[in-house]
Amino acid sequence: MKTLKKYLSIITIVILSFTMVACNSSVDNKKSDENASIAYPLTIKDSFNREVTLDKEPERIISLSPSITETVSALGKEDKLVGRTEFCNYPESVKKVESIGGLQDPNIEKIVELKPDLVIASAHFKEDVLKKLESLNIKVVIFYGPENFEGTYDTINNIATVLNAKTKGNEIVDGMKKKVEEVEKKVEGKDKVKAYYVVAYGQGGDFTAGGDTFISQMIEMAGGENAAKDLKGWKFSLEKVVESNPDLFMVRKSGNDKEGLKEANGYKDLKAIKEDKIYEIDENTIDLQGPRLAQGLEGIAKILHPEAFK
């Protein structure tokens, strides 16, 4: 039962992290120089199409998403974090920050107690929670973008602007773009490797990234072919896994799936499993639309085409 609950939790986090959305967020600022300090009061339009005005630079921030927490930290503003969800665990230092509960059911009383200047949320955020916080005069902005690298860049830049860290935001995004370009050049023209990304398997069902997910796009960008490319969404089947007969499997580094697959019914009989072509990857670098996403793309490419990185 504990294993089943673990997988259900993993599935929830992955699906919430990658919601197929398209939105526009914009920051209306008096200064046009991207590297200039932000002028407050600052008016922003967030991903819920709300205009929010910040009178001053936020000094007490609560993050309601692992990707937001990671971005805040990468921007050099971790010292401003006073609250984060129980799923926010990177970098390690953020675990010292007070938890305000889950992704979709944050503890409103705890949020009020922490007296934030700003609460930053992402795609999973519920409107009823927003209304409760607004009724308590707590400033909230919601940032998320289309499920691709451009959407990730926009979200990072928007958060950077809100937190008066535009220079650092530009630096992060430029570094990510450079990494993506380098990876794509290294795998250009190489034969496609059929890969299967294991989200969950066994008693709770078989889950993977379907062809309409960003993880599937990343597999393609890294010189691969998603073994579940015809799937819409995340719920697969053991029969389909066997039928697809992947060249290799990618599993989440945080679990024990590498050994588990070798004993799992159906999986253990596949050629890739028998040949131990099971590779671990840090799931947070590909599940979350944050600053490490380009690193995740490189991680996939190194699994699919290790020869290109020697």
N, C-alpha and C positions, 0 to 999 in steps of 0.2 A: 504493500500500500504506500509506503514511504517513497518507493521508486516511482510509482504512478503519479503521486502528488508532485514529485520533483519534475517529471516530464511535463505535466500540465502547467506548472509554473513557468517552465522554459518556453513552452509553446505560446503562452499568454504574452510573455515579455517580447518574444520575437515578433509576433503578429502586431502588437501594439507599437513596437519600434518601427515597423515598416508598414504604415498604412498608405494605401495608394491614394494620394491626394495631389491636388494642384492648387496652389494659392499664391497670392502676391502679398508680400510684406514690404513696407517702405518706411524709411525714416526721413522726416522732413526737418532738415537742420540748416541753420543760417550759414554755416561755414562749408564751402565746397571742397576745400583741400582735404583729401582723404586722410592725410597724416596729421591734421590739426586736432587740437583738443575739441571736445564737444561743447557746444554752447547750450546752457540750460537757462530757462525751461526748454525741454525737448519734447516735441510732439511726434508720436509714432503711429503708424497704422499696422496692426498685427495681423496674424493669419486668420483671425476671426473677423477681420474687417472692422476692427474697433480702433478708434483714435484714443490714444492714451497720452497724457501729458505728465512728464516727470519734472518736478520743480528743481531737483538737484541730482547730482550723481548718487546712485544707490550705494549705501554703506552697509546695509543689512539685507542680504539676498537669500531667498529660499528657492531651491530648484526642485521641480516636480518631474524630472526625467533624468535618467542616467546620461543621456547624450548631452543634455543641458549642463549637468554637473561637470562632466568632462570638459566641455567647452569653456565654462567659467574658469576652471582650473588652468586650462591651457592658455587662457588669456591673461593669466597672472592675477586673477581676482579671487583666488580661493580663500584668502583671508577675510573676504566679505561674506562668505557663505555661513549662514547661521542655521540652515535647515536643508535637508535632502531626503529623498525617499529611501526606504530600506533596500531598494535595488541599486542604489548609487554606490558603487564600490571601486571606482577608479578616478584618480589615482588612490593608492592605499591610504593616503593621509586623510581623504574625505570621510573615512569611516569614523573619524573622531567627531565629525559634525553631527549635531542632533538629528535624529530621524523623526520625520513627521508622518510615517506610515507608508501605505502603498501608492501605486501609480494612479489608480482610479478612485481610491478611497482615503485620501489624506485626512489626517486628524485636524479638523478645523480649529479646535480649541488650542492645540499645540502650536499651530501656525500663528494664531492671535497672540499667544503667550510669548512667542519669539520676536514680536514687534518688527516685522520686516518692512523695509522701504519698498521692496519689490519682490513679487513672486513671479517666476518665469516657468511657464509650462510648455508642453509640446502637443503632438497630434492626439494623444490618448485622452486629453483633458476633457472633463464633462462640464456641460454648460450649467448644471445645477450647482456644481462646486464653485464655478465662477460667480454665479449669482450670490451665493452665500458670502464669498469673500468680498465682493463689491458692496454688499449690504453692510459690511463691517468696515468699509472705507479702506480696504487694503488694495494697493495698486497691483494689477496683474497684467502681464503680457504673455501672449501665446505665439510661439514661433515654430513653424515647421515648413518644409518645402516639398516640392515634387520629389518622388523617389528616384533620385539620381544624384550624381556628383554636384551638378549645378544647384540643385535644391539644398544640398549640404553646405555648399559655399555661401549661399544667400543667408542661410540660418546663422552660420558662424559670424558673418559680417553684421547681421542685424543685432545679434547679442553683443558683439564687440562695440557697436555704436551706442547701444543702450548703456553699456558699462564704461563708456569713455575709454575704450581700448582699441580704437580703430587701427592704429599702427600695428599692433600685435595681431589683430584679426587679419589684416592684409598679409602679414608675414606668414601666418598659418596657412591661409588659402593659397598663396603663391607656392609655398612648399609642397602642398598637396597636389597642385596642378603639375608641378615639375615631376613629382613622383609618378603620377598617372601616365604622363607622357613617356617617361623612361620605361615603365613597365610595358606599355603598348608597343613601343619600338622593339623591345627585346623579344616579344613573342610574335611579332608580325611575320606572317608567312609560314608559321609552324603548323604542323598537323594538329587538328583538334583532338583533345583528350576528353573522353566522356567521363564526367565526374558526378558523383551523387553526394549531396550535402545532408548529413544526418541531423535532423532536429530532434526526432524521437522515434522509437521503435518498440515493438513488443506488445505487452498487455494493453497499454494505453492507445495503441494504434501507431501507424507509420506516418510520420510527418517530415516534409522536406520543403525546400524552396521551389515553388512552381515557376513556370516560364514567365509569368507576369510579375515576378518579384524582382527587386533590385539585386538581391544576391545572385539570381540567375543571370542578370545582366553583367554582374562582375565576373562570373565564371566565363562568360563569352569574351569579355574584355581581356581576361587573363589567358586567352588562347585555349579555352575549353568549350565543351558542349555539355549543357545541363542534361543529365540523364532523365530528368523529370520536366523537360522543356514543354511538353504538351499539357502539363497539369496547370490548372487555374487555382491559385491559392496555395494551401499548405498540406491538406489531407491527402495522403497517397494510399497505396496498398502494397502488401508484401508481394502479391502476384505481379504488380507493375514493376516493382524493384527487380524481381527475378527476370522479368521479360526484358527490361532495359539493359541488364547485364553490364553495369558500369566498368570502366577501365580501372577506376579507383574510387575510394570513399574518403570523404573529409568528415571528421568528427570534432565535436566541441572539446576543447582542451580541459574544461572544468569538470568533465564527467569521466566515467570509466568505460566509455563506449567502444574504445579501441579493442579492449579485451572482451567486452560484452558481445560485440558483433560476431566474434569467433565462436561463440556458443549459441547464438540466437538462431532459432528455427528459420530455415529459408536462406538467411544471410550466410550462414557458415558453409553452405554448399556452393556459393558463388566463387568463380575463379579468382576475382580480385581479393576476396577475403582469404581464400586458401593461400594465395601468394603474399599475404600480409601487406597488401597495398591499401593500407588504412592510415591516413595521415591526420594528425591533430592540428587544429588551428585555433587561435584565440578568438572565440566567437564574438567577443565585444568589439573586435576590429572590423567585423563585417555585419553584425546584427544592428549596430547603432550608427546613426548618421551623425558622426562626430569627427573630431580632428584626426582620429586614427584610421579613418576609412581608406585612405590611399595606402596606408601601411597594410591594411587588410587585403587590398587588391594585390599588392606585391606578395603577400603571404600565399594567396591562392596561386598566383603565377609560379612561385617557386615550387609549389607542390606539383603543378601540372607540367612545368618545363624547367626542372632544376638545371638542366644543361645550359640554359640561357643566362644563368646567374653565376656561372663559374668564372 
